[in-house]
């Protein structure tokens, strides 16, 4: 009797997981931007190298997985001297911590039907913290565009020290194109 119940349940679980599409981020068509106040004005930049895997279906949110990493050295602000300083051990310490990671723990619907909500763990340097933020998932020719934004306190992640000129709050804006994987 137990076998008769266990086998259909196992088949259902495997089939349910297989219905979610697998995706791979496309770095050349993705943007991970950041902004922080410095001397009272917004300054920012972006990271050009994102990789990882995504499992997603809007009908199967319980099976969604975002497991991505960003190469910290791919930081670009438009000023080489600033890039090198932010890459140094004063800020990101890319020699010791070459990647920043985000791994989702849950995806849910939002009260706004245009958005979903992702919960997960963000690791920058030697610190991992739980974060959550709303995002849009838009199909595009069999691929997906994921867009969202969130803010974090850079000092929570040991990025830089206290400063009279630089703000602590960093706004992160994401637009990730993900290609469907076979």
C-alpha positions, 0 to 999 in steps of 0.5 A: 500500500505504501509503495502505491502511494509513494511512487505516484507522489515521487513522480508528481514531485519530479514532474512538478520540479521539471516544469520550472524552466532553467535559465542562465544569466547573460552578462552582456545583456544584464546590468547590476548597478549601484549608487551611493551618496558621496559629498552629497551627490549620487555616484555609482557604477556597475558590475559587468560579470554575473553568472549562475543558474536560475530555475523559474516558472511564474506558476511554480514559485515554490520551485524557484531558485536564484543562485547567482554570483557577481565577480567583484573585480568587474566593478566599473565606475568610469574612473580607474583610480576609484575602481581600484580603490573600491576593489582594494581591501579598504572596500570590496577586497576582491583579492580575498573575496572575488565574488558576491553571492545571492541565493534565494530561499523563497519566492512569493507573490506580492500585493502588487500583481506586477511584482513578485517578492524574492527572499534570500541570502546576500553574501558580500565579503565575509558577511551573509545577511537575509534580504528581500525585495520586489522584482518583475519577471518578464518573458522575452522570446523564450528568455526572461528579464528579471528586474528589481531594486533594493538598498543595503547598508555597506557597513553591514557588509564591512565595505568601507568604514564610517565616513563624513563624506560617503553615505552608508546606504547603497541602492542596487538596481538589477536588470538581468537577462536570463537565457533559457537552458536546455 
